[in-house]
């Protein structure tokens, strides 16, 4: 039997149909994976997202655009105050009764929505879950029961990192699994001297002092306290740009006032503004700090900085060493002296920063570009359909 997506003579075989479900799809930026799957030309892609969903700091509403290549189906959700308890409305059950070739659930297997989808998905259709979880945890009831049920039903799992794959193996997962990273838009995130000049001019930074940057949530586990302490000890000229928001916003702004106009704390109005702020940086620092219940699961800011050609200095927490590889510098997360020494050395060595810039951009294009990530997903889905 010919491959169903191949054109033979004058006959076009039907494309494979994939239903992909995720609470994160309520943000258009997070729908790049299904969009790239559809762009491959082999798949008819339907996306399910919450009609409304509260993220870490704000509400999101799902809206689709005519240029999207996949069909987006917004569905009302229940119990959405926490993603762990959220359930999709009945429209998902009706959708799962349609003839699909693959059902892809971009939710952790222990959350309530995963149990719901595992029960409703037809047994003949391969069901694939995805996980960032990179610490072996014992979940309380009912989440441990949900996880067991979902994993028994699953035909495959995508681990978003090597440390997540290790957790699957430690827990005895026997079914097929693939380690596939999240992706980055290497066209939207690219080196851009014009953006660099515009942002620095906006801040009134007209001198040549290198800019140390941070991008992400302002929370203790992201290592903001360590980075502030390190900057206090650096004697060579520097400026600092912090882009994000979170509970430590007030403490960060209080600290920044001690340094006057050489420190800026900026909340990006949209993700489309992030490339401009990254381009204004000469060095991105990601000093994530492991806790008893958390370690860095991936670090999207790392691959976005790579894609913009920004040198990366990051801690050894969780997945970071695998993400960075030889395209950046990784140092022990708690070693304040090492952070001070390494930042100081990089600020004084533009040639080394230029080398890291090239390495990072090359890694973004060769490993993390969305078309590459989508192809890896498609290949795994096809393997499960055989």
Secondary structure, DSSP 4 states (H G I P E B T S, - for coil): ---TT-EETTEEPPPEEEEEE-GGGGSGGGGHHHHHHHHTSSEEEEEEEESEEE-SSSEEE----TT-SSEEEEE-EESTTSTTT-EE-HHHHHHHTS--SEEEE-S-TTSHHHHHHHHHS-TTSEEEEEE---S---PPTTHHHHHHHHHHH-SEEEESSHHHHHHHHHTT--SEEEE----B-TTTS---HHHHHHHHHHTT--S-PPEEEEEEE-SGGGTHHHHHHHHHH--S--EEEEEEESTTHHHHHHHHHTTGGGEEEE--SSGGGHHHHHHT-SEEEE-----SS---S--HHHHHHHHTT--EEEE-STTHHHHHTTSSEEE-TT-HHHHHHHHHHHHT-HHHHHHHHHHHHHHIIIIIBHHHHHHHHHHHHHHHH-
